[in-house]
Amino acid sequence: MAEVYLKDIAHGRSGDKGDTSNVCVFAREPRYYDAIAREVTVEHVREHFGDMVKGEIIRYDVPSLNGFNFVMKHALGGGATHSLRLDSLGKSIGSAFMRMKVKVDG
Amino acid sequence: MPQLILSTYLFVAVSQAGLRYAMGVNMDKVIIGGGQGFWGDSNDAAIHMVRNSNINYVACDYLAELTLSIMERQKLKNPQTGYAKDFVGLMKEIGKIAYEKNIRIITNAGGMNITSAVEDVSKTLKKQGVSEGYKIGYVLGDDITENIPKMFEEGFDFKNMDDIGDFSEIKNKILNANVYYGHEPIVECLEQGANTIVTGRVADSALFLAPILHELKWKEDDYNNLARGIMAGHLLECGGQGAGGNYQYDWRRVPRMDELGFPIAEITNDDLYITKAPDCGGIICEQSCKEQFLYEVHDPANYITPDVNVDISQATIAQAGDNRVKVDNIKGNPRPDRLKCNIGYHAGYKVATYLSFAWPDAYEKAQYAADILMKKMKRKGLKAEEIHISYVGLNALHLGAADMNPELVKNMNEVVLRIAIRTLTKDEAYKIIPEISPLQLNGPPGASFFGGRAKVQEVIGLWPTLIPRDAVKLTSHILEVK
């Protein structure tokens, strides 16, 4: 098993609704879907983001798109203009997500 | 069902477009473009699309979650403002040609001042000589700010959808309350032959569903079709982001990003294709559509809109040609009983300040400067609700997920200290501002101040809640340009 960045086997985008951030994640090739399903668990995401995400994290699997949708609550430092972060809408949460290290076959 | 009051139609002359509809010409395919992704977006793609493609409709989304609160603030300062003036600029470019090509335009640019927006659009069209028979439809009623105190008195609790706080804490600080409504009042305007329709806080995707449903004569309980119309809108409502902008998969290979086209949907009773105008940049492929498809969706099996609950948990997206993608297997379920209402409220002040440092030891110097500033602020009795310190170039975006490898950190060429504070009063926020630039002479070496003194900004909080449909009275209107 080799360890790679999630970005090497997946792509996606982050969006915001209030203080909730969602990150959709798609396998770059169908063969990576199972590795993502196995590696990118809610627990792994929570550990990866630590204090950045203060609320619930939910993973929805969408196999017909070889993808997943992660919904992370209280993840944007308060959301709207409450947030003091430079990236208050979490545009870069998508790439922060892709920094996660995952194990793949070969 | 919101009460639709089809109110006074000021004029009844039938325009060319109106005549076509009055004669009952059926469309079996609707071609609709997304012309704007947000307030402040570029007009280039919408102009290109109107000039060079065979669209029947273009819908322009200007409203993000916070936009209406910002517009309300503008309107309080100047009652003639409070809408997306950018749309008027766009109409200068496309109003006439769209009319000549019989392309109808739908937008939520009306924001918090729909009637002023309509007047402004009307004036602009008149100047271009497109007055005869031109109809501007508009929808009023999404702004329920004035009803909030009465509803609260009558026992409505405005429970926060995110389960935080008690409404009584914010009820005296409300700026605006706007309801996300569905396609119906826009369809009413279309039925009356409106060439352009201006709304406030309709749900973004309803700007697109309305004309599709209208043309294809879909019924209100045709849930699968309603859901397909909503997802067509969803793929278009963020403009360039649906055509290779903000594209993680392979951004380097997006052709001609300087001429990025925006997406276009072609929809029939059987098929939904996404494509773009000829001769523009951008990309429409499986991956670009996927990234937008789940963007800001929560549960894919239950994506709630005012029109229909969408189920895309089994959907498929497949390449169907050059810059052409086919989307299938979208299902729908009955719409929710209640509508979402976003309440904007005053929530204090904030300020962000910056100071840059260069090699050697850029990060260490920036940290030292932050320490100095915090000591000074403590001595000056700063009362902050929250203080956020980050380092642009190192961890201001990825925060705790950033790579803090000591080797990398030690050798940084430059870094910008960013200190942001949130306070209850404007004066408190102001306290830090005059302390930043003196550190060029009074702090660690090589500090460089840029951009002028920081400005205190108002913090606007958002309170999302659900309200009964019958609490909203929407009305459709027509103004004939003459």
Boltz contact constraints between the chains, C-beta under 6 A:
constraints:
  - contact:
      token1: [A, 11]
      token2: [B, 248]
      max_distance: 6.0
  - contact:
      token1: [A, 11]
      token2: [B, 249]
      max_distance: 6.0
  - contact:
      token1: [A, 13]
      token2: [B, 291]
      max_distance: 6.0
  - contact:
      token1: [A, 13]
      token2: [B, 295]
      max_distance: 6.0
  - contact:
      token1: [A, 15]
      token2: [B, 295]
      max_distance: 6.0
  - contact:
      token1: [A, 15]
      token2: [B, 296]
      max_distance: 6.0
  - contact:
      token1: [A, 17]
      token2: [B, 296]
      max_distance: 6.0
  - contact:
      token1: [A, 18]
      token2: [B, 162]
      max_distance: 6.0
  - contact:
      token1: [A, 18]
      token2: [B, 462]
      max_distance: 6.0
  - contact:
      token1: [A, 18]
      token2: [B, 464]
      max_distance: 6.0
  - contact:
      token1: [A, 24]
      token2: [B, 294]
      max_distance: 6.0
  - contact:
      token1: [A, 26]
      token2: [B, 290]
      max_distance: 6.0
  - contact:
      token1: [A, 50]
      token2: [B, 400]
      max_distance: 6.0
  - contact:
      token1: [A, 51]
      token2: [B, 400]
      max_distance: 6.0
  - contact:
      token1: [A, 52]
      token2: [B, 399]
      max_distance: 6.0
  - contact:
      token1: [A, 52]
      token2: [B, 400]
      max_distance: 6.0
  - contact:
      token1: [A, 60]
      token2: [B, 299]
      max_distance: 6.0
  - contact:
      token1: [A, 60]
      token2: [B, 300]
      max_distance: 6.0
  - contact:
      token1: [A, 62]
      token2: [B, 300]
      max_distance: 6.0
  - contact:
      token1: [A, 62]
      token2: [B, 313]
      max_distance: 6.0
  - contact:
      token1: [A, 64]
      token2: [B, 314]
      max_distance: 6.0
  - contact:
      token1: [A, 64]
      token2: [B, 315]
      max_distance: 6.0
  - contact:
      token1: [A, 64]
      token2: [B, 316]
      max_distance: 6.0
  - contact:
      token1: [A, 65]
      token2: [B, 290]
      max_distance: 6.0
  - contact:
      token1: [A, 69]
      token2: [B, 294]
      max_distance: 6.0
  - contact:
      token1: [A, 69]
      token2: [B, 300]
      max_distance: 6.0
  - contact:
      token1: [A, 71]
      token2: [B, 298]
      max_distance: 6.0
  - contact:
      token1: [A, 80]
      token2: [B, 66]
      max_distance: 6.0
  - contact:
      token1: [A, 80]
      token2: [B, 462]
      max_distance: 6.0
  - contact:
      token1: [A, 81]
      token2: [B, 459]
      max_distance: 6.0
  - contact:
      token1: [A, 81]
      token2: [B, 460]
      max_distance: 6.0
  - contact:
      token1: [A, 82]
      token2: [B, 461]
      max_distance: 6.0
  - contact:
      token1: [A, 84]
      token2: [B, 386]
      max_distance: 6.0
  - contact:
      token1: [A, 84]
      token2: [B, 388]
      max_distance: 6.0
  - contact:
      token1: [A, 84]
      token2: [B, 420]
      max_distance: 6.0
  - contact:
      token1: [A, 84]
      token2: [B, 422]
      max_distance: 6.0
  - contact:
      token1: [A, 86]
      token2: [B, 396]
      max_distance: 6.0
  - contact:
      token1: [A, 87]
      token2: [B, 397]
      max_distance: 6.0
  - contact:
      token1: [A, 92]
      token2: [B, 397]
      max_distance: 6.0
  - contact:
      token1: [A, 96]
      token2: [B, 398]
      max_distance: 6.0
  - contact:
      token1: [A, 96]
      token2: [B, 401]
      max_distance: 6.0
  - contact:
      token1: [A, 99]
      token2: [B, 401]
      max_distance: 6.0
